[in-house]
Amino acid sequence: QTIGIQKNWRTALFSKNIKWLFCVQPKEGQTDDSAHMAKVAIKSAFAKTSLVPIGVTTASPTSKFAADLVSAGVRLIYHTPSWVPHIKAMISQWEGSKNRLSGDKKPSHLLSDVDAMVGTFLRIDIPILGLLDPFLFYADIDILFQNDVTWSKLLGATDKRFKKMKDLPYEQQVFAKPGQEGVPMFFAMSAESEMEKVAANAGVMLWNVQSMRESYPSFLNFIVRSGDITWPIGPGDQGALRTFYQGDRGPSYLPYLFNWKAYWPRNPTAVLVHFHGPKCEADILPYLDYGRIRLPLFHFLLKRCQEGGNCLELCRQYMNYLQD
């Protein structure tokens, strides 16, 4: 079903607080760090930004997990995706296989964690949740907001030009080209682990909701028919997004400030810090305090925490929010 965009959509865009969408899938029958990370991200959002937090979750509306999010001031959308059985089947199919990462497939700790993989795939359903906003800001829960999220920062160097444009019909709007800053044709992403201007990491995104809604059926069909949940460019929904949306419809570039990594040098102008890979409680603090490495895949990133990264200071902020 097509949901129309109002005629003055571009003008209205700047008159409302920006919505922050996040997705969270609690682990079935066990306690994990997702509740802690969500608590910290939400607290930092209220402390540092004017964002409106909206959570998308598979949790039961009557669960303590959901109740805690609502009591923290989050608007919740309860959603059970149609594709969950497929994701679970793909992970079960490869469980224990020595060929799981054969050939050109790239590793991910999520490939052996059903709940985590469902949680990360949840974001592909954002366009079909009924939200009428033409654009939405998405960020994972393993983040720490440092400064406010504004359109001026999101649009980068194109901000003034975009605001001066006539309020053209949505279909006539000129969107940013792949790899460039500005209003995305489909979505915008920032860098992965290196400081390079490559739209690669889906942990923080700016979504063009209408374009993504219109392409959703073909995108989901691509995922289901792929026969796996990892691609040469990478695993999970991030790999799917970067494989399906490429070429002329590839992702636009989101400035570094929206996906600053904890293992990068300190940056007081960063909008948010992303604990990409190693997390404070499970990885960073045990490594810095005792030299423990939970996942060998994270070792090179943990070393960067010691060699110029800002992990310790940021994890102290994280723990202060958590214990407050």
C-alpha positions as CSV (number, residue, x, y, z in Angstrom):
1,Q,0.0,0.0,0.0
2,T,1.3,3.4,-0.9
3,I,1.3,6.1,1.8
4,G,1.3,9.5,0.2
5,I,3.6,12.3,1.3
6,Q,2.0,15.6,2.1
7,K,2.6,18.5,-0.4
8,N,4.6,20.6,2.0
9,W,6.6,17.6,3.3
10,R,10.0,19.4,3.0
11,T,8.9,22.5,5.0
12,A,7.2,20.3,7.6
13,L,10.4,18.2,8.0
14,F,12.2,21.1,9.8
15,S,9.3,22.0,12.1
16,K,9.2,18.8,14.1
17,N,11.6,17.0,16.5
18,I,13.6,14.3,14.7
19,K,12.5,10.8,15.6
20,W,15.2,8.3,16.6
21,L,14.2,4.7,15.8
22,F,16.0,1.8,17.3
23,C,15.4,-2.0,17.2
24,V,15.8,-4.4,20.0
25,Q,15.3,-8.2,20.3
26,P,15.7,-9.5,23.9
27,K,17.2,-12.9,24.2
28,E,14.7,-15.6,25.0
29,G,14.8,-16.9,28.5
30,Q,18.1,-15.3,29.5
31,T,19.6,-12.0,30.6
32,D,21.9,-10.1,28.3
33,D,23.4,-6.6,27.9
34,S,20.7,-5.4,25.5
35,A,18.6,-4.0,28.3
36,H,21.6,-2.1,29.7
37,M,22.7,-0.7,26.4
38,A,19.1,0.4,25.6
39,K,18.9,2.1,29.0
40,V,22.2,4.0,28.4
41,A,21.3,5.0,24.9
42,I,17.9,6.3,25.9
43,K,19.2,8.2,28.9
44,S,22.0,9.9,26.8
45,A,19.4,10.8,24.2
46,F,17.2,12.6,26.7
47,A,20.3,14.2,28.3
48,K,22.0,15.4,25.1
49,T,19.4,15.6,22.3
50,S,15.9,16.7,21.3
51,L,15.1,13.4,19.7
52,V,11.9,11.4,20.1
53,P,12.9,7.8,20.9
54,I,10.9,5.1,19.3
55,G,11.7,1.5,19.8
56,V,10.8,-1.4,17.6
57,T,10.7,-4.7,19.4
58,T,9.6,-8.3,19.3
59,A,9.2,-8.4,23.0
60,S,5.7,-9.0,24.5
61,P,3.9,-5.9,25.5
62,T,3.4,-7.4,29.0
63,S,7.1,-8.2,29.5
64,K,9.3,-6.4,32.0
65,F,11.6,-5.6,29.2
66,A,8.9,-3.6,27.4
67,A,7.6,-2.0,30.6
68,D,11.1,-0.7,31.4
69,L,11.4,0.9,28.0
70,V,8.0,2.6,28.2
71,S,8.8,3.8,31.7
72,A,12.0,5.3,30.4
73,G,10.0,7.5,28.0
74,V,10.2,5.4,24.8
75,R,7.3,5.0,22.4
76,L,7.2,1.3,21.5
77,I,6.1,-0.5,18.3
78,Y,5.5,-4.2,18.8
79,H,6.4,-6.0,15.6
80,T,6.8,-9.7,14.6
81,P,8.3,-9.9,11.2
82,S,7.2,-12.4,8.6
83,W,10.8,-13.4,7.8
84,V,11.9,-14.6,11.3
85,P,11.5,-18.3,10.4
86,H,13.8,-17.8,7.4
87,I,16.5,-16.1,9.5
88,K,16.3,-18.8,12.2
89,A,16.5,-21.5,9.5
90,M,19.6,-20.0,7.9
91,I,21.4,-19.9,11.2
92,S,20.4,-23.4,12.1
93,Q,21.4,-24.7,8.6
94,W,25.0,-23.6,9.2
95,E,25.3,-24.3,12.9
96,G,28.6,-26.1,13.6
97,S,29.6,-26.2,10.0
98,K,33.3,-25.8,9.2
99,N,32.3,-24.3,5.8
100,R,30.3,-21.4,7.4
101,L,32.8,-18.8,6.4
102,S,34.3,-20.6,3.3
103,G,35.1,-18.8,0.1
104,D,34.6,-15.0,0.1
105,K,32.1,-14.9,3.1
106,K,33.0,-12.4,5.9
107,P,32.8,-13.4,9.6
108,S,30.4,-12.0,12.1
109,H,29.7,-13.0,15.7
110,L,26.0,-12.6,14.9
111,L,26.0,-15.6,12.6
112,S,25.7,-17.9,15.6
113,D,23.2,-15.8,17.6
114,V,19.6,-16.1,16.4
115,D,18.2,-13.4,18.7
116,A,20.9,-10.9,17.8
117,M,20.5,-11.6,14.1
118,V,16.8,-11.2,14.2
119,G,17.3,-8.0,16.2
120,T,19.6,-6.5,13.6
121,F,17.4,-7.5,10.7
122,L,14.4,-5.8,12.4
123,R,15.5,-2.5,11.0
124,I,14.7,-3.5,7.4
125,D,11.0,-3.4,8.4
126,I,11.1,0.3,9.5
127,P,9.5,1.4,6.2
128,I,6.5,-0.8,6.6
129,L,5.6,0.1,10.2
130,G,3.1,2.8,9.2
131,L,5.2,5.9,10.2
132,L,4.3,8.8,7.9
133,D,7.6,10.7,8.2
134,P,9.4,11.0,4.9
135,F,12.7,10.6,6.6
136,L,13.7,8.8,9.8
137,F,16.9,8.7,11.8
138,Y,17.9,5.2,12.9
139,A,20.7,4.2,15.4
140,D,21.5,0.9,17.1
141,I,21.3,0.7,20.9
142,D,25.1,0.3,21.4
143,I,25.6,4.0,21.3
144,L,26.1,7.0,23.5
145,F,24.8,10.4,22.4
146,Q,27.2,13.3,22.9
147,N,25.5,16.2,21.1
148,D,22.1,16.9,19.5
149,V,21.0,15.4,16.2
150,T,20.0,18.2,13.8
151,W,19.1,18.5,10.1
152,S,22.1,20.8,9.6
153,K,24.4,18.1,10.8
154,L,22.6,15.3,9.0
155,L,22.7,17.0,5.7
156,G,26.3,18.2,6.0
157,A,27.5,20.6,3.4
158,T,24.2,20.3,1.5
159,D,22.0,21.7,4.4
160,K,21.7,25.3,3.2
161,R,21.1,24.4,-0.4
162,F,18.4,21.9,0.6
163,K,16.6,24.4,2.8
164,K,16.6,27.0,0.0
165,M,15.0,24.7,-2.5
166,K,11.4,25.1,-3.5
167,D,8.9,22.8,-1.8
168,L,8.7,20.6,-4.9
169,P,6.5,17.4,-4.9
170,Y,8.4,14.5,-3.4
171,E,8.7,12.8,-6.8
172,Q,10.6,15.8,-8.2
173,Q,13.0,16.2,-5.3
174,V,16.7,16.0,-6.1
175,F,18.4,13.5,-3.8
176,A,22.1,13.0,-3.0
177,K,24.1,10.7,-5.3
178,P,25.6,7.5,-3.9
179,G,28.5,8.2,-1.7
180,Q,27.7,11.9,-1.3
181,E,26.2,13.9,1.7
182,G,22.7,15.1,1.6
183,V,19.1,13.8,1.5
184,P,19.4,10.1,0.5
185,M,17.5,8.5,-2.4
186,F,17.2,5.4,-0.3
187,F,19.3,5.6,2.8
188,A,22.6,7.1,4.1
189,M,25.3,5.4,6.1
190,S,28.7,6.2,7.5
191,A,32.1,4.4,7.7
192,E,32.8,1.0,9.1
193,S,35.9,0.6,11.3
194,E,38.2,2.9,9.4
195,M,38.0,6.7,8.9
196,E,37.2,6.6,5.2
197,K,34.3,8.2,3.3
198,V,32.6,4.9,2.4
199,A,28.9,4.3,3.2
200,A,29.3,1.0,4.9
201,N,28.0,0.7,8.4
202,A,24.2,0.2,9.0
203,G,24.5,0.9,12.8
204,V,23.4,4.5,12.1
205,M,21.3,5.5,9.1
206,L,19.1,8.2,7.7
207,W,16.2,6.5,5.9
208,N,14.2,7.8,2.9
209,V,11.0,6.0,4.1
210,Q,8.9,6.3,0.9
211,S,11.7,5.0,-1.4
212,M,12.5,2.1,1.0
213,R,8.8,1.3,1.4
214,E,8.3,1.1,-2.3
215,S,11.4,-1.2,-2.8
216,Y,10.7,-3.3,0.3
217,P,8.9,-6.2,-1.5
218,S,11.7,-6.7,-4.0
219,F,14.4,-6.3,-1.3
220,L,12.8,-8.9,1.0
221,N,12.4,-11.2,-1.9
222,F,16.1,-10.8,-2.6
223,I,17.0,-11.8,1.0
224,V,14.7,-14.8,1.1
225,R,15.8,-16.1,-2.3
226,S,19.5,-15.7,-1.5
227,G,19.7,-18.9,0.4
228,D,21.9,-17.5,3.1
229,I,22.3,-14.4,5.2
230,T,25.8,-13.4,4.3
231,W,27.1,-11.9,1.1
232,P,30.6,-11.2,-0.2
233,I,30.3,-7.6,0.9
234,G,29.3,-8.7,4.5
235,P,26.8,-10.6,6.6
236,G,23.4,-9.9,8.0
237,D,21.0,-7.1,6.9
238,Q,24.0,-4.7,6.4
239,G,25.4,-7.1,3.8
240,A,21.9,-7.4,2.2
241,L,21.4,-3.6,2.1
242,R,24.8,-2.9,0.6
243,T,24.4,-5.7,-2.0
244,F,20.8,-4.9,-3.1
245,Y,21.1,-1.1,-3.0
246,Q,24.2,-0.4,-5.1
247,G,25.2,1.4,-8.3
248,D,22.8,4.3,-9.1
249,R,20.7,3.5,-6.0
250,G,23.6,3.0,-3.7
251,P,23.6,4.6,-0.2
252,S,24.4,8.3,0.4
253,Y,27.1,9.2,2.9
254,L,26.3,10.1,6.5
255,P,29.0,12.4,8.1
256,Y,31.5,10.7,10.5
257,L,30.0,12.6,13.5
258,F,26.9,10.3,13.5
259,N,28.9,7.1,13.7
260,W,32.1,8.0,15.6
261,K,33.7,4.8,17.0
262,A,34.8,4.3,20.6
263,Y,38.2,3.0,19.4
264,W,38.8,6.2,17.4
265,P,40.5,9.3,19.1
266,R,38.4,11.5,21.3
267,N,36.1,13.9,19.4
268,P,34.1,16.4,21.4
269,T,32.1,17.4,18.2
270,A,30.8,13.8,17.6
271,V,27.0,13.6,17.7
272,L,27.1,10.0,18.9
273,V,29.6,7.4,19.7
274,H,29.0,3.8,18.4
275,F,30.4,0.9,20.4
276,H,30.9,-0.9,17.1
277,G,32.1,-4.5,17.8
278,P,33.3,-4.6,21.4
279,K,30.9,-3.4,24.1
280,C,31.7,-1.8,27.4
281,E,30.5,-4.5,29.8
282,A,31.2,-7.6,27.8
283,D,34.5,-6.7,26.1
284,I,36.2,-3.3,26.6
285,L,36.3,-3.1,30.4
286,P,37.3,-6.8,30.9
287,Y,40.1,-6.3,28.3
288,L,41.4,-3.0,29.7
289,D,41.2,-4.2,33.3
290,Y,42.3,-7.9,32.9
291,G,43.4,-8.4,29.3
292,R,40.4,-10.8,28.7
293,I,39.2,-11.3,25.1
294,R,35.7,-12.8,24.7
295,L,35.8,-12.9,20.9
296,P,39.1,-13.1,19.0
297,L,37.3,-11.3,16.2
298,F,37.3,-8.1,18.3
299,H,41.0,-8.3,19.3
300,F,42.3,-5.8,16.8
301,L,39.6,-3.3,17.8
302,L,40.3,-3.7,21.5
303,K,44.0,-3.0,20.8
304,R,43.0,0.3,19.2
305,C,41.2,1.1,22.4
306,Q,44.6,1.1,24.1
307,E,46.5,2.7,21.2
308,G,44.8,6.1,20.9
309,G,41.1,5.2,21.2
310,N,38.7,6.8,23.7
311,C,37.1,3.6,25.0
312,L,37.9,4.0,28.7
313,E,36.5,7.5,29.0
314,L,33.4,6.5,27.0
315,C,32.8,3.4,29.0
316,R,33.0,5.4,32.2
317,Q,30.3,7.6,30.8
318,Y,28.3,4.5,29.9
319,M,28.6,3.1,33.4
320,N,27.6,6.4,35.0
321,Y,24.4,6.4,32.9
322,L,23.8,2.8,33.8
323,Q,24.2,3.2,37.5
324,D,22.4,6.5,37.8
